[in-house]
Amino acid sequence: MSKELLPAVKEQLSLEYAVYQPKKDGDYVNNLIDILSNDLDFHRKNSSYASHNFHSFPAKFPPQLPLQFIKDLTEPNDVVLDPMMGSGTTVLEAYLTGRRGIGFDIDPLAIMISKVKTTPLKQEELIRHYQEILKNAKNLVNQETKKLEQILLNRWDSKTKQFIDYWFAQEIQLELLALVLQISRIEDVDIRTFFELAFSAIIITKSGGVSLALDLAHTRPHKAKVVFSTNGRILFGEELDESEFPRLKILTKKLRSPIEEFEKRCIQNIEGLVNRNSRSIRPEINFGNAQKLPLEDKSVDLIVTSPPYASNAIDYMRAHKFPLVWFGYQIDELSLKRKEYIGGEVMTNIDYEKLPDFTSTVVADISRLDSKRGKVLHRYYSEMTRTLREMYRVLKYGKAAIVVVGNSVMRGKDTETQNCLVDIGRNIGFEVPKIGVRKLDRNKRMLPAGIETNTNSQIQQRMHEEYVIGFYKPEN
């Protein structure tokens, strides 16, 4: 496709003025268009009800978004799929509304979050366990410090130990180890996983939790420059403490006791436990790659999902490894897993797909500016081609797949993500009646960007709005 034709194709793909005429099942498609035409921002809505607030997760969409499509496009007992479920917002809403939720992800922490959020447990049993964990952990820290220090020396390989020592102060390591040892003694898998998630939630926060990181939402966590211990003693950065450097205040951190933070988090999560009712159907949550779903053809009634940004704009594993190393994962193991994520930057052993014309032209434009960035983008659209192909395969005829996607900027050029995905989806066989646009609520979303737009920051330029693409698989 010539470069001159790009604006025309882009105009054709833009649905602001496109008048879609459904051939069959007009009510369903018109309903889909109506939903996508509504306010999808949900800025003033409470997003922390039920178990949605159990654990922070970068760029998760508000629960009202999947709920809107689930309520209006499915019936009780219908199958609702999220093939890249992240923190499990869609599967939890499916559970709460009596649908059969199915979720897949390749991220170990995403699996843990989604399972805990959709597992009904007894409050009194959890209270008994967390009180026992706290009592025993405190005893360990106060009475068996030497034993804990010895375990810390031998628990990980050298590379992982270096990571632990760099990001966690010694006094914090002792308390975290005491907690995780007590949690590991719980035999019931569901209860143990509940407490592992509470443990993880005190580390992954926008402020960096109990670690030495300032912001674990950021794609590259930064270490605090001046750090005070839990009792106010300066641990490092003493030479900067009296500095008049204007940003020093936001680069300074006072550590919090993990045991105290764990107690607060347990209480909060126990209060948010989901209750099973007569229509609840426990979701199926498993490890699985969205590019090769272990599901039968035409078995799903609705898909609501949000793929990663291109080129690792939000690097999930950079934050997730902070708690995962405490559960026995080694750094090298997690680094290998990171390479499998959609939108990664590794370019060896990648199967590149032949892309449709518009998408090929966008990739070629980026490649002319930076061949490496061009390959990274080609990888992303190849992986999304296989993912959309799988979504088309498992979806029933006459049903919709909702894909929420953010845009990216590479070498100053827009990657046209929403238009390229529409281009790829249409090439596969989807129709696209409408694209909705939603403004991000930067006060609620865990994003690597500030409230005010920094026009010099590429990462901020691309994270102020999202596109909600309505793919429709037409009747056969």
DOMAR-271540 format. One line per field, with one value per residue (C-alpha): residue in one letter; residue number from 1; z, x, y. Coordinates in steps of 0.001 Angstrom, whole numbers, plus 500000, padded with zeros to 6 digits. Layout:
BEGIN
lummar = (A, ...)
tiza = (NUM, ...)
c3 = (Z, ...)
c1 = (X, ...)
c2 = (Y, ...)
This chain:
BEGIN
lummar = (M, S, K, E, L, L, P, A, V, K, E, Q, L, S, L, E, Y, A, V, Y, Q, P, K, K, D, G, D, Y, V, N, N, L, I, D, I, L, S, N, D, L, D, F, H, R, K, N, S, S, Y, A, S, H, N, F, H, S, F, P, A, K, F, P, P, Q, L, P, L, Q, F, I, K, D, L, T, E, P, N, D, V, V, L, D, P, M, M, G, S, G, T, T, V, L, E, A, Y, L, T, G, R, R, G, I, G, F, D, I, D, P, L, A, I, M, I, S, K, V, K, T, T, P, L, K, Q, E, E, L, I, R, H, Y, Q, E, I, L, K, N, A, K, N, L, V, N, Q, E, T, K, K, L, E, Q, I, L, L, N, R, W, D, S, K, T, K, Q, F, I, D, Y, W, F, A, Q, E, I, Q, L, E, L, L, A, L, V, L, Q, I, S, R, I, E, D, V, D, I, R, T, F, F, E, L, A, F, S, A, I, I, I, T, K, S, G, G, V, S, L, A, L, D, L, A, H, T, R, P, H, K, A, K, V, V, F, S, T, N, G, R, I, L, F, G, E, E, L, D, E, S, E, F, P, R, L, K, I, L, T, K, K, L, R, S, P, I, E, E, F, E, K, R, C, I, Q, N, I, E, G, L, V, N, R, N, S, R, S, I, R, P, E, I, N, F, G, N, A, Q, K, L, P, L, E, D, K, S, V, D, L, I, V, T, S, P, P, Y, A, S, N, A, I, D, Y, M, R, A, H, K, F, P, L, V, W, F, G, Y, Q, I, D, E, L, S, L, K, R, K, E, Y, I, G, G, E, V, M, T, N, I, D, Y, E, K, L, P, D, F, T, S, T, V, V, A, D, I, S, R, L, D, S, K, R, G, K, V, L, H, R, Y, Y, S, E, M, T, R, T, L, R, E, M, Y, R, V, L, K, Y, G, K, A, A, I, V, V, V, G, N, S, V, M, R, G, K, D, T, E, T, Q, N, C, L, V, D, I, G, R, N, I, G, F, E, V, P, K, I, G, V, R, K, L, D, R, N, K, R, M, L, P, A, G, I, E, T, N, T, N, S, Q, I, Q, Q, R, M, H, E, E, Y, V, I, G, F, Y, K, P, E, N)
tiza = (1, 2, 3, 4, 5, 6, 7, 8, 9, 10, 11, 12, 13, 14, 15, 16, 17, 18, 19, 20, 21, 22, 23, 24, 25, 26, 27, 28, 29, 30, 31, 32, 33, 34, 35, 36, 37, 38, 39, 40, 41, 42, 43, 44, 45, 46, 47, 48, 49, 50, 51, 52, 53, 54, 55, 56, 57, 58, 59, 60, 61, 62, 63, 64, 65, 66, 67, 68, 69, 70, 71, 72, 73, 74, 75, 76, 77, 78, 79, 80, 81, 82, 83, 84, 85, 86, 87, 88, 89, 90, 91, 92, 93, 94, 95, 96, 97, 98, 99, 100, 101, 102, 103, 104, 105, 106, 107, 108, 109, 110, 111, 112, 113, 114, 115, 116, 117, 118, 119, 120, 121, 122, 123, 124, 125, 126, 127, 128, 129, 130, 131, 132, 133, 134, 135, 136, 137, 138, 139, 140, 141, 142, 143, 144, 145, 146, 147, 148, 149, 150, 151, 152, 153, 154, 155, 156, 157, 158, 159, 160, 161, 162, 163, 164, 165, 166, 167, 168, 169, 170, 171, 172, 173, 174, 175, 176, 177, 178, 179, 180, 181, 182, 183, 184, 185, 186, 187, 188, 189, 190, 191, 192, 193, 194, 195, 196, 197, 198, 199, 200, 201, 202, 203, 204, 205, 206, 207, 208, 209, 210, 211, 212, 213, 214, 215, 216, 217, 218, 219, 220, 221, 222, 223, 224, 225, 226, 227, 228, 229, 230, 231, 232, 233, 234, 235, 236, 237, 238, 239, 240, 241, 242, 243, 244, 245, 246, 247, 248, 249, 250, 251, 252, 253, 254, 255, 256, 257, 258, 259, 260, 261, 262, 263, 264, 265, 266, 267, 268, 269, 270, 271, 272, 273, 274, 275, 276, 277, 278, 279, 280, 281, 282, 283, 284, 285, 286, 287, 288, 289, 290, 291, 292, 293, 294, 295, 296, 297, 298, 299, 300, 301, 302, 303, 304, 305, 306, 307, 308, 309, 310, 311, 312, 313, 314, 315, 316, 317, 318, 319, 320, 321, 322, 323, 324, 325, 326, 327, 328, 329, 330, 331, 332, 333, 334, 335, 336, 337, 338, 339, 340, 341, 342, 343, 344, 345, 346, 347, 348, 349, 350, 351, 352, 353, 354, 355, 356, 357, 358, 359, 360, 361, 362, 363, 364, 365, 366, 367, 368, 369, 370, 371, 372, 373, 374, 375, 376, 377, 378, 379, 380, 381, 382, 383, 384, 385, 386, 387, 388, 389, 390, 391, 392, 393, 394, 395, 396, 397, 398, 399, 400, 401, 402, 403, 404, 405, 406, 407, 408, 409, 410, 411, 412, 413, 414, 415, 416, 417, 418, 419, 420, 421, 422, 423, 424, 425, 426, 427, 428, 429, 430, 431, 432, 433, 434, 435, 436, 437, 438, 439, 440, 441, 442, 443, 444, 445, 446, 447, 448, 449, 450, 451, 452, 453, 454, 455, 456, 457, 458, 459, 460, 461, 462, 463, 464, 465, 466, 467, 468, 469, 470, 471, 472, 473, 474, 475, 476)
c3 = (500000, 499090, 501798, 500013, 500517, 504304, 505199, 503073, 504693, 508122, 507346, 506237, 509502, 511643, 512867, 513988, 510708, 509463, 509338, 510068, 508648, 510302, 507868, 510452, 514119, 513986, 517586, 518969, 516876, 517528, 521230, 520901, 519104, 521789, 524569, 522716, 522162, 525883, 528427, 528986, 531342, 534616, 536397, 539286, 539851, 542776, 541373, 544668, 545539, 546236, 545808, 542989, 545314, 546647, 544798, 542640, 538964, 536221, 533855, 534872, 533501, 535794, 536596, 535209, 531733, 531411, 533519, 530956, 528128, 530256, 531415, 528001, 525685, 527671, 529781, 533031, 532430, 529202, 528766, 529195, 528306, 529052, 527283, 528802, 532120, 534098, 537498, 536635, 536430, 533685, 535282, 538633, 537025, 535234, 538604, 540324, 537573, 537280, 534031, 533348, 533487, 531838, 532196, 530964, 531524, 531473, 534399, 537741, 539767, 537464, 538028, 541788, 541885, 539720, 541694, 545080, 543922, 542787, 545653, 548399, 551795, 555369, 557190, 560615, 559277, 557627, 560784, 562817, 560325, 559981, 563751, 563994, 561151, 562842, 566264, 564949, 562557, 565361, 567547, 564773, 564220, 567923, 569110, 566142, 564223, 563628, 562161, 559781, 558730, 557903, 555810, 553966, 553022, 551442, 550099, 546585, 543934, 543926, 541263, 543044, 546382, 544843, 543687, 547193, 548843, 546376, 546754, 550362, 553533, 555922, 558633, 556015, 554701, 558167, 558578, 555015, 555449, 558786, 557141, 554071, 556173, 558257, 555194, 553577, 556515, 555652, 554014, 552430, 548997, 548701, 552151, 551613, 548269, 549895, 552305, 549599, 547715, 550806, 551184, 547561, 547963, 550618, 548144, 544885, 545437, 543548, 546331, 546147, 549319, 551819, 549256, 548549, 545242, 544875, 542346, 541262, 538684, 536670, 533855, 535407, 539211, 540802, 544121, 546840, 547321, 551053, 553196, 556853, 558799, 560476, 563709, 561943, 561632, 558332, 556370, 553410, 551611, 554709, 552550, 550694, 553752, 554270, 550566, 549161, 545978, 545176, 544279, 547291, 549220, 546632, 546407, 550174, 551766, 555320, 555538, 557039, 558997, 556669, 559572, 560340, 556647, 556233, 559106, 557577, 554154, 555562, 557332, 554162, 551942, 554397, 554411, 550594, 550237, 547574, 548671, 546791, 545859, 544141, 540671, 541240, 538997, 540005, 537073, 535301, 535732, 534246, 532826, 529099, 526091, 524316, 521016, 521478, 523606, 524935, 524107, 521591, 518471, 518844, 522604, 523956, 524155, 524904, 525157, 527127, 527351, 527305, 525635, 526769, 525245, 522370, 523163, 526868, 527598, 530829, 531871, 534218, 535242, 536426, 539312, 539685, 540368, 543606, 545438, 543243, 544375, 547934, 546744, 545424, 541889, 540774, 538772, 535693, 535630, 535690, 533022, 530699, 531332, 530586, 527052, 526328, 527055, 524171, 523226, 524356, 522805, 522239, 518531, 518364, 517644, 516816, 514190, 512209, 510517, 507125, 508100, 506153, 504068, 506480, 509390, 507170, 506175, 509798, 510663, 507586, 508611, 512058, 510535, 508327, 511468, 513588, 512219, 515695, 516812, 513552, 514330, 517853, 516436, 513808, 516623, 518557, 515603, 514741, 518275, 518194, 514818, 516388, 519435, 517381, 515229, 518341, 519645, 516337, 516451, 519968, 519698, 518676, 515513, 516120, 519263, 520176, 521405, 523228, 523094, 525205, 523934, 524511, 521910, 521710, 520284, 518729, 517594, 517731, 515536, 516575, 516223, 515279, 517546, 517439, 513663, 513100, 515314, 513410, 510160, 511405, 512846, 509613, 507682, 509922, 509425, 512192, 511508, 513570, 514110, 516442, 518413, 521730, 523284, 526994, 528934, 531609, 535223, 536187, 539853, 539999, 537407, 538348, 535438, 534970, 534421, 536425, 536679, 534394, 530872, 530271, 526559, 526539, 527838, 525234, 527889, 529167, 525680, 524982, 528207, 528435, 526544, 525456, 522611, 523168, 519958, 519337, 517164, 515911, 514493, 511934, 511645, 509411)
c1 = (500000, 501375, 501917, 499487, 496654, 497136, 494857, 492082, 492375, 492583, 489443, 487754, 488722, 487567, 484105, 483169, 481414, 481058, 477421, 477374, 474466, 474093, 473020, 471484, 470694, 470257, 469049, 472224, 474508, 472510, 472699, 476474, 476680, 474545, 476824, 479935, 478305, 477628, 479944, 482646, 484756, 483014, 485025, 482641, 481804, 482992, 485473, 486505, 483421, 483528, 487098, 488130, 490473, 492373, 495592, 496965, 497451, 498734, 496151, 493193, 489887, 486975, 484617, 481668, 483132, 482931, 479758, 477990, 478680, 478015, 474621, 473452, 474915, 474663, 472249, 472888, 474997, 476461, 480220, 482286, 485983, 488963, 491991, 494402, 492657, 495306, 493762, 490560, 488099, 486039, 485915, 484937, 482064, 481028, 481025, 479008, 476365, 475918, 477840, 480433, 483685, 486808, 490160, 493692, 496996, 500681, 501598, 501791, 500662, 497692, 496557, 496898, 494965, 492132, 491731, 491654, 489209, 486720, 487115, 484465, 486044, 484779, 485688, 486028, 488475, 490622, 490623, 491834, 494625, 495845, 495971, 498098, 500362, 500906, 501639, 504112, 505795, 506384, 507824, 510171, 511452, 511896, 513226, 514845, 516566, 519735, 517719, 515937, 519224, 520617, 517572, 517913, 521480, 520525, 517000, 517847, 520541, 523105, 521388, 518043, 519722, 521324, 517896, 516457, 519319, 519045, 515295, 514574, 516231, 517527, 514940, 512183, 513603, 513375, 509702, 508805, 510560, 508826, 505455, 506038, 507296, 504128, 501903, 503623, 502578, 498868, 497714, 494475, 495504, 492723, 493432, 497196, 496805, 494550, 497354, 500035, 498024, 497740, 501521, 502055, 499682, 501889, 504793, 503116, 501657, 502036, 504357, 506491, 505033, 507517, 510323, 512892, 511176, 509416, 506825, 506073, 503553, 506392, 507824, 511282, 511032, 513270, 515015, 514535, 517529, 517023, 515530, 514527, 513942, 510642, 511910, 513118, 516828, 518390, 519522, 521162, 521253, 522484, 524605, 521449, 519227, 520029, 520093, 517790, 517243, 513555, 512574, 514289, 511047, 509450, 512676, 512661, 510952, 510178, 509852, 506802, 506676, 505565, 503850, 501755, 500991, 500068, 497580, 495893, 495733, 494281, 491510, 490703, 490613, 488581, 485944, 485822, 485374, 482903, 479880, 478542, 474865, 472469, 473493, 477253, 479384, 483040, 485153, 487703, 491070, 494182, 497604, 497140, 498397, 495825, 497459, 496546, 493451, 492522, 488847, 486473, 485360, 482254, 481982, 482043, 479181, 481208, 484851, 485943, 489679, 492505, 495787, 499130, 500535, 502979, 506699, 506293, 505050, 503732, 506211, 504166, 506993, 509202, 506783, 505495, 508906, 509124, 506673, 507168, 510776, 509457, 507332, 510355, 510743, 514280, 515078, 516337, 513177, 510995, 513116, 512537, 508799, 508776, 510027, 506795, 504528, 502623, 504258, 507731, 510909, 512831, 513062, 514637, 512487, 509461, 506917, 506118, 502720, 501969, 500021, 497177, 497974, 497206, 499025, 502002, 502297, 502261, 504993, 507015, 506794, 508206, 510867, 512139, 512799, 514137, 514407, 514510, 511347, 509738, 510451, 509116, 505889, 505701, 506040, 503207, 500814, 501787, 500921, 497676, 496845, 497089, 495138, 492309, 492253, 491765, 489083, 487255, 487551, 486150, 483413, 479923, 478415, 476461, 478479, 480955, 484507, 485302, 488963, 490146, 493458, 495751, 497896, 501669, 504175, 507423, 510070, 507444, 504948, 501564, 501423, 497715, 497001, 493213, 493135, 495656, 493692, 490530, 492427, 493667, 490283, 488453, 491020, 490213, 486447, 485212, 482972, 483571, 480346, 481875, 484911, 484256, 486747, 487260, 489315, 491511, 490921, 494510, 493634, 492461, 494502, 497844, 499740, 503320, 502279, 501323, 498011, 499178, 500253, 503963, 504189, 507874, 507206, 506274, 504928, 502563, 501484, 500131, 498252, 495450, 492769, 491810, 489799, 487033, 486788, 483588, 484438, 481395, 481477, 478655, 476050, 477239)
c2 = (500000, 503390, 505927, 508274, 505804, 505607, 508552, 507101, 503691, 505245, 507189, 504011, 502314, 505195, 504443, 507902, 508428, 504867, 503781, 500097, 498139, 494740, 492038, 489692, 489725, 493486, 493738, 492201, 494396, 497535, 496744, 496381, 499746, 501391, 500156, 501310, 504716, 505207, 506811, 504188, 506312, 505293, 507981, 508527, 504891, 502803, 500259, 498701, 496693, 492926, 491652, 493998, 495852, 492835, 493645, 496434, 495674, 497983, 499444, 497279, 498484, 499414, 496515, 498494, 498104, 494286, 494311, 496501, 494054, 490957, 492260, 493433, 490773, 487512, 485489, 483581, 480430, 481850, 481497, 484687, 484468, 486660, 485096, 487671, 488126, 490049, 490756, 488887, 491786, 490140, 486682, 488185, 490105, 486897, 485129, 487864, 487826, 484061, 483542, 480842, 482779, 481371, 483096, 482431, 484139, 483208, 485459, 483562, 486573, 487213, 483612, 484010, 487301, 486004, 482783, 484496, 487163, 484513, 482044, 482229, 481518, 481626, 484837, 483238, 480652, 483326, 485453, 482484, 481809, 485396, 485868, 482736, 483910, 487275, 485794, 483232, 485664, 488170, 485424, 484365, 487908, 488612, 485265, 483494, 486255, 484222, 481368, 483739, 485323, 481887, 481012, 484319, 483406, 480086, 480572, 481831, 481574, 484377, 486490, 486362, 487110, 490202, 491320, 490790, 492703, 495584, 496109, 495078, 496400, 493749, 494464, 494182, 490901, 489352, 490209, 489181, 485845, 485239, 485905, 483770, 480843, 480938, 481210, 478216, 476021, 476325, 473081, 474300, 475626, 478213, 479666, 479631, 481416, 484025, 484942, 484795, 487390, 489608, 489242, 490287, 493236, 494861, 494881, 495905, 499343, 502584, 503786, 500642, 499105, 497718, 497524, 500229, 501029, 504345, 503242, 499695, 500927, 502380, 500301, 500747, 500910, 503508, 503058, 505667, 508001, 508535, 505769, 505736, 502533, 501688, 503338, 506509, 505650, 506707, 503644, 505332, 508652, 510514, 512805, 513921, 514294, 517965, 518740, 521415, 519450, 520214, 516619, 515068, 514813, 512512, 510475, 509840, 506865, 505748, 501979, 500310, 497084, 494233, 492479, 495560, 496142, 492473, 492696, 495753, 494134, 490885, 492777, 494728, 491642, 489562, 492302, 492170, 488409, 487378, 485409, 482449, 482698, 480359, 481563, 481689, 479482, 479185, 480427, 478234, 479967, 478422, 479058, 479452, 481358, 483526, 482567, 478910, 478523, 475062, 475594, 474058, 475905, 478087, 477525, 481104, 483646, 486789, 487839, 490903, 491420, 493931, 492938, 494370, 497525, 497128, 497079, 496334, 499876, 498411, 495755, 493572, 491272, 494138, 494647, 491091, 489617, 491635, 489329, 486246, 485767, 485339, 482404, 480509, 481844, 482679, 485822, 483931, 481834, 484947, 486636, 483673, 483832, 487553, 486856, 484955, 487924, 489472, 492748, 491703, 493004, 489771, 489020, 485561, 482506, 484647, 483563, 486690, 486742, 488267, 491365, 492988, 496066, 498897, 497255, 496389, 500024, 501217, 498703, 499739, 503414, 502618, 500344, 503154, 505208, 502347, 498811, 497259, 499084, 497988, 494334, 494742, 496175, 493413, 490868, 492535, 492565, 488964, 487865, 489827, 488234, 484776, 485947, 487452, 484331, 482207, 484543, 484232, 480427, 479923, 482565, 481463, 482937, 486116, 487013, 489753, 490121, 493354, 494366, 497308, 498611, 501547, 503219, 503464, 505905, 504696, 507134, 509854, 507994, 506666, 502859, 503096, 500127, 500374, 500773, 497976, 495577, 496443, 495839, 492460, 491490, 492250, 490249, 487272, 487577, 489876, 492808, 495947, 497888, 500487, 501592, 503299, 505706, 506103, 508642, 507128, 508088, 508780, 509129, 505516, 503682, 502248, 503732, 504894, 508480, 511535, 513307, 516104, 515236, 515588, 516315, 515407, 511905, 509282, 506948, 509639, 510685, 507210, 506570, 509091, 507238, 503754, 502304, 499776, 497770, 495835, 492823, 490944, 487405, 487467, 484727, 481908)
